[in-house]
């Protein structure tokens, strides 16, 4: 396959997945309303994921704290992926599986929304973080790929991208993240 063919194949795969997201519109709208209500009631949004999903957590949190497209006051959102001292101390003392759960235990309140991002839906540390959020009484959300994995049975809401292709799932996740930021700003 030539480089040009590779590029065209990636563009087609991306466009095909994005075109298949229409059935998720009601769930995205409901989540946008839930996030707005959370923030209006004094709650915060906590996000977590590994690798590219960690980057997506940080990206979405930055849009919420800073601003998306409209000028407004900063809103409370925290990516649990960013504090290297917490991640390494908890990872060292308790194990990598606990890096998010320990932070959720320390920071999460019942009025918060906790979003776990995992393309497979099976990332052990994200699952543990969601379990800790459930124990704290928070509303939990999974952004996953096809099937939703273990997260789908744990979370109050799951947005499962209809794909098993990690790069395409991540592209859809950040699109949905941007849509949610726009709904928060509205």
Secondary structure, DSSP 4 states (H G I P E B T S, - for coil): --HHHHHHHHHHHHHHHHHTTGGGHHHHHHHHHHHHHHHHTT--EEEEESTHHHHHHHHHHHHHHS-SSS------EEETT--HHHHHHHHHHT-GGGHHHHHHHHH--TT-EEEEE-SSS--HHHHHHHHHHHHHT-EEEEEESTT-HHHHHHSSEEEE-S---HHHHHHHHHHHHHHHHHHHH-
